[in-house]
């Protein structure tokens, strides 16, 4: 089983559902909503400005593909895309990553509350939120994987 | 003076500080923080999935350039990048746009509150927030313009 670095964390390929030349998409240990996934460059860099041009284009073209799928599969009608670029923006894992979250009417009392939840979720060592089981995460990644051409993702 | 469409709104070039082949960056009528700027494709499309590949790359390569400048010029140490992609994600102007916001320690009591403010700010008809004067916006756009190669931006 291959693995991917996500800051100080190791992401097993069983949690990875999307792979492009420069990026990997993976399911979330503590999602704020069903379908809340993360997309990161394979190369470990902290800041958005550290990405080279190929990585920038790959990341955001990949985000289009992933967004379409998760919006549809999780019955969303909108999407939230967010990068917390640096600690003062709420980044807790020092590896640049994009949050992609399907949204729907009434998903939160207040549309804005989701951002509070993102910050909590991105702290994988945060005790406030119960982490999901690896079995649940693997099941979700396997489900999502079918919608992408991921010849290189090992199962 | 040329103008740019931003959904139903007209943005005068005097408020535009950045221009690429596909995108324009402009100052905010109701910023949530000093240096909170917006970047949009010149072509009016509502959803992120509506952007073509050239627009996606241009938008996010431009975002790198703008982010570096506003972080430095507004004494930030981090950046928030966010797209509210659809009404259920808080999008109020139906023209795909990226929020770029310089962040610093203690800029809000809670890092997350900025998202509440973004939603308010993106409602340009929102009465809760006092709009800035056009003179103030023009002054800021002129200041920022010096940091970019904007041969095509009319002053």
Interface residues (C-beta under 8 A of the other chain):
Chain A: X48 X49 X51 X53 X56 X57 X59 X60 X61 X63 X64 X67 X68 X76 X77 X78 X79 X80 X81 X82 X83 X84 X85 X86 X87 X88 X89 X90 X91 X101 X103 X104 X105 X107 X110 X111 X112 X114 X115 X116 X118 X119
Chain B: X48 X49 X51 X53 X56 X57 X59 X60 X61 X63 X64 X67 X68 X76 X77 X78 X79 X80 X81 X82 X83 X84 X85 X86 X87 X88 X89 X90 X91 X101 X103 X104 X105 X107 X110 X111 X112 X114 X115 X116 X118 X119
